Amino acid sequence: MDELPGVIAHAEAAIGDARRDLEALVRIRSISADPDRASDVDASAEATVALLRAHGLENVRIAAVERSRPFVIGEWMHAGPERPTVLLYAHHDVQPPGIVDNWASDPFEPEERDGRLYGRGAADDKAGAVAHAYAVGAWLASAGRLPCNVRVLIEGEEEIGSPTLHEFLTAHLEELRSDVLVLADAGNWDVGVPGLTYSLRGLAAADIELRALDGPQHSGMVGGAIPDPVMALARVLSSLVDEHGDPAFDGAFDG
């Protein structure tokens, strides 16, 4: 890793350019939840393609599956088969701005305040795509190579729950096959102080239907005797966790 000081110096010298590219991405209103912004999500993907290509990544292209927003994938696979492959992940779509009048500045016109850059995607997560691109570019420009093989996936629908991610990964399995994933979609402790998140909670969802009877009954006649499905459902839900809020059902920690 003798090249590392030169890589870091190159990255630090390019901070101004990185900010310029980030601000350009922030100005693209890539709101994946808004069908009227589909062309903006496309434009954001195209700008991300140009960004990755400019920093030496190869085979960079927009990819999709049926009903998906545009993903961007690319790679640099010249470290050799004996070296590991790292998959770098970020996403280029953003949340709706909500009530714009409640913002201190235009959500799609980046503005610096107290050392922070404000605007949709300035952190979550166009900054991640820019960080990946400039990290790769710093290695290639200063050392002429990367210490490992690299693949990149920049998603276009993370902010709506990644509805087609499973289908996309299945369709592009070999193109994205890697030994480890680095996901740039978390936080930092302070300006200039990065954070390494190694464990993050996800989401699980289920549709639960509970029936107590085969048909309706007259509440005035039998309402005190029959089981109440609403109360039964409340008891089922409360049984999922103990008094400390920890999972309390069998198999919660299996594997």
C-alpha positions as CSV (number, residue, x, y, z in Angstrom):
1,M,0.0,0.0,0.0
2,D,2.9,2.3,-0.6
3,E,0.7,4.2,-3.1
4,L,-1.8,5.2,-0.4
5,P,-0.3,8.6,0.6
6,G,-0.3,9.7,-3.1
7,V,-3.9,8.5,-3.5
8,I,-5.0,10.5,-0.5
9,A,-3.2,13.6,-1.6
10,H,-4.8,13.3,-5.1
11,A,-8.3,12.9,-3.5
12,E,-7.8,15.9,-1.2
13,A,-6.7,18.1,-4.1
14,A,-9.8,17.1,-6.0
15,I,-12.3,18.1,-3.3
16,G,-13.3,21.2,-5.2
17,D,-14.1,19.3,-8.3
18,A,-16.0,16.6,-6.3
19,R,-18.2,19.3,-4.8
20,R,-18.8,20.8,-8.2
21,D,-20.0,17.4,-9.6
22,L,-22.1,16.8,-6.5
23,E,-23.8,20.2,-6.8
24,A,-24.6,19.4,-10.5
25,L,-26.2,16.1,-9.4
26,V,-28.2,17.8,-6.6
27,R,-29.8,20.1,-9.2
28,I,-31.4,17.2,-11.0
29,R,-34.8,16.5,-9.4
30,S,-34.5,12.7,-9.5
31,I,-37.6,12.0,-7.3
32,S,-38.3,8.3,-7.9
33,A,-41.6,8.5,-6.1
34,D,-43.0,11.1,-8.5
35,P,-44.0,9.6,-11.9
36,D,-43.9,13.2,-13.4
37,R,-40.1,13.2,-12.6
38,A,-39.3,10.0,-14.5
39,S,-37.3,12.1,-17.1
40,D,-35.3,13.6,-14.2
41,V,-34.5,10.2,-12.8
42,D,-33.3,9.2,-16.3
43,A,-31.2,12.4,-16.5
44,S,-29.7,11.7,-13.1
45,A,-28.7,8.2,-14.3
46,E,-27.1,9.6,-17.4
47,A,-25.2,12.2,-15.3
48,T,-24.0,9.3,-13.1
49,V,-22.8,7.3,-16.1
50,A,-20.8,10.3,-17.2
51,L,-19.3,10.8,-13.7
52,L,-18.2,7.2,-13.4
53,R,-16.7,7.1,-16.9
54,A,-14.8,10.3,-16.2
55,H,-13.0,8.6,-13.3
56,G,-11.8,5.6,-15.2
57,L,-14.6,3.0,-14.6
58,E,-15.3,0.8,-17.6
59,N,-18.4,-0.7,-19.2
60,V,-20.4,1.9,-17.5
61,R,-24.0,1.8,-18.6
62,I,-27.6,2.2,-17.6
63,A,-29.3,-1.1,-16.8
64,A,-32.9,-1.9,-15.9
65,V,-35.5,-4.7,-15.6
66,E,-39.2,-4.5,-16.2
67,R,-40.9,-1.6,-14.3
68,S,-37.6,-0.5,-12.7
69,R,-36.1,3.0,-12.5
70,P,-32.6,3.2,-14.1
71,F,-29.7,1.6,-12.4
72,V,-26.1,2.4,-13.3
73,I,-23.4,-0.2,-13.3
74,G,-19.7,-0.2,-14.1
75,E,-16.5,-1.9,-13.3
76,W,-12.7,-2.0,-13.2
77,M,-11.5,-5.6,-13.3
78,H,-7.8,-5.5,-14.0
79,A,-6.4,-6.3,-10.5
80,G,-6.3,-10.0,-11.4
81,P,-8.4,-13.0,-10.5
82,E,-6.4,-13.6,-7.3
83,R,-7.5,-10.2,-5.9
84,P,-10.9,-9.7,-4.3
85,T,-13.7,-7.9,-6.0
86,V,-15.4,-5.0,-4.1
87,L,-18.9,-3.9,-5.1
88,L,-19.4,-0.1,-4.4
89,Y,-23.1,0.8,-3.9
90,A,-24.9,4.1,-3.7
91,H,-28.2,5.5,-5.2
92,H,-29.0,8.5,-7.3
93,D,-32.7,9.0,-6.6
94,V,-34.0,11.3,-3.8
95,Q,-37.0,11.8,-1.6
96,P,-39.6,14.5,-2.5
97,P,-38.8,17.8,-0.8
98,G,-42.0,17.9,1.1
99,I,-43.2,21.5,2.0
100,V,-40.7,23.6,0.2
101,D,-41.5,26.7,2.2
102,N,-40.2,24.9,5.3
103,W,-36.7,24.7,3.8
104,A,-34.1,27.4,4.6
105,S,-33.0,27.2,0.9
106,D,-34.1,25.8,-2.4
107,P,-33.9,21.9,-2.0
108,F,-32.5,21.6,-5.5
109,E,-30.1,24.5,-5.4
110,P,-27.2,23.4,-3.1
111,E,-26.2,25.8,-0.4
112,E,-23.4,25.7,2.1
113,R,-24.2,26.6,5.7
114,D,-21.9,26.0,8.7
115,G,-19.6,23.7,6.7
116,R,-22.5,21.5,5.4
117,L,-23.9,21.4,1.9
118,Y,-27.7,21.4,1.9
119,G,-29.9,20.1,-0.9
120,R,-31.7,16.9,-1.8
121,G,-29.1,14.2,-2.4
122,A,-26.2,16.3,-1.1
123,A,-25.8,13.6,1.5
124,D,-28.4,10.9,0.7
125,D,-27.1,9.6,-1.6
126,K,-25.6,11.4,-4.6
127,A,-22.7,12.1,-2.3
128,G,-22.1,8.4,-2.2
129,A,-21.9,8.1,-5.9
130,V,-19.4,11.0,-6.1
131,A,-17.3,9.6,-3.3
132,H,-17.0,6.2,-5.1
133,A,-16.1,7.9,-8.4
134,Y,-13.4,10.1,-6.9
135,A,-12.0,7.3,-4.8
136,V,-11.5,5.2,-7.9
137,G,-10.2,8.1,-9.9
138,A,-7.7,9.0,-7.2
139,W,-6.2,5.5,-7.3
140,L,-6.1,5.4,-11.1
141,A,-4.6,8.9,-11.5
142,S,-1.9,8.5,-8.8
143,A,-1.1,4.8,-8.7
144,G,-2.3,3.8,-12.2
145,R,-4.2,0.9,-10.8
146,L,-6.6,-0.2,-8.1
147,P,-5.6,-2.6,-5.3
148,C,-8.6,-4.8,-6.0
149,N,-11.2,-5.4,-8.7
150,V,-14.1,-3.0,-8.4
151,R,-17.7,-3.1,-9.5
152,V,-20.2,-0.2,-9.0
153,L,-23.9,-0.2,-8.6
154,I,-25.8,3.1,-8.3
155,E,-29.5,2.4,-7.8
156,G,-32.3,4.6,-9.0
157,E,-35.2,3.5,-6.7
158,E,-33.8,3.1,-3.2
159,E,-36.1,5.9,-1.9
160,I,-39.2,4.0,-2.8
161,G,-38.1,0.7,-1.2
162,S,-36.1,-0.8,-4.1
163,P,-39.2,-2.6,-5.5
164,T,-37.3,-4.4,-8.3
165,L,-33.9,-4.8,-6.7
166,H,-34.3,-8.5,-6.3
167,E,-35.2,-9.0,-9.9
168,F,-32.4,-6.7,-11.0
169,L,-29.7,-8.5,-9.0
170,T,-31.0,-11.8,-10.3
171,A,-30.8,-10.6,-13.9
172,H,-27.3,-9.1,-13.4
173,L,-25.9,-11.6,-11.0
174,E,-22.7,-12.3,-12.8
175,E,-22.0,-8.7,-13.7
176,L,-22.2,-7.8,-10.1
177,R,-20.8,-10.8,-8.4
178,S,-18.3,-9.7,-5.7
179,D,-16.6,-10.7,-2.5
180,V,-17.7,-7.7,-0.4
181,L,-20.1,-4.8,-0.6
182,V,-19.3,-1.3,0.5
183,L,-22.5,0.8,0.8
184,A,-22.0,4.5,0.9
185,D,-25.5,5.4,2.3
186,A,-24.9,6.1,6.0
187,G,-23.7,9.1,8.0
188,N,-20.6,10.7,9.4
189,W,-19.9,11.9,13.0
190,D,-18.9,15.4,12.0
191,V,-17.4,17.4,9.1
192,G,-14.1,15.7,8.3
193,V,-14.8,12.8,10.6
194,P,-16.1,9.7,8.7
195,G,-18.1,6.9,10.3
196,L,-17.8,3.2,9.5
197,T,-21.2,1.5,9.8
198,Y,-20.8,-2.2,10.1
199,S,-24.4,-3.1,11.2
200,L,-27.6,-1.5,10.2
201,R,-31.2,-2.5,10.7
202,G,-33.4,-3.2,7.7
203,L,-37.1,-3.5,7.2
204,A,-39.4,-6.5,7.2
205,A,-43.1,-6.3,6.2
206,A,-46.0,-8.8,6.4
207,D,-49.7,-8.8,5.7
208,I,-51.6,-10.4,8.7
209,E,-55.2,-11.5,8.5
210,L,-56.9,-12.8,11.6
211,R,-60.4,-14.3,11.7
212,A,-62.3,-15.4,14.8
213,L,-65.6,-16.6,13.3
214,D,-67.0,-18.1,10.1
215,G,-69.5,-15.2,9.8
216,P,-70.9,-12.1,11.4
217,Q,-72.7,-12.3,14.7
218,H,-75.1,-9.9,16.4
219,S,-73.0,-7.9,19.0
220,G,-76.0,-7.3,21.3
221,M,-76.7,-11.1,21.5
222,V,-73.3,-12.7,21.6
223,G,-70.8,-9.8,21.7
224,G,-69.7,-10.6,25.3
225,A,-69.0,-14.3,24.6
226,I,-67.4,-14.5,21.2
227,P,-63.7,-13.8,20.7
228,D,-62.8,-10.3,19.5
229,P,-60.4,-10.5,16.5
230,V,-59.2,-7.0,17.1
231,M,-58.1,-7.8,20.6
232,A,-56.6,-11.1,19.5
233,L,-54.6,-9.3,16.8
234,A,-53.3,-6.8,19.4
235,R,-52.2,-9.7,21.6
236,V,-50.4,-11.4,18.7
237,L,-48.6,-8.2,17.8
238,S,-47.6,-7.5,21.4
239,S,-46.2,-11.1,21.7
240,L,-43.5,-10.3,19.1
241,V,-41.4,-8.3,21.6
242,D,-40.7,-8.5,25.3
243,E,-40.9,-5.7,27.9
244,H,-37.5,-4.5,26.7
245,G,-38.5,-4.3,23.1
246,D,-36.4,-7.3,22.1
247,P,-37.7,-9.9,19.6
248,A,-39.4,-12.6,21.7
249,F,-40.7,-15.1,19.2
250,D,-39.1,-18.5,18.4
251,G,-36.5,-18.4,15.6
252,A,-35.9,-14.6,15.8
253,F,-32.2,-15.0,16.0
254,D,-31.8,-18.3,14.1
255,G,-28.7,-18.0,11.8
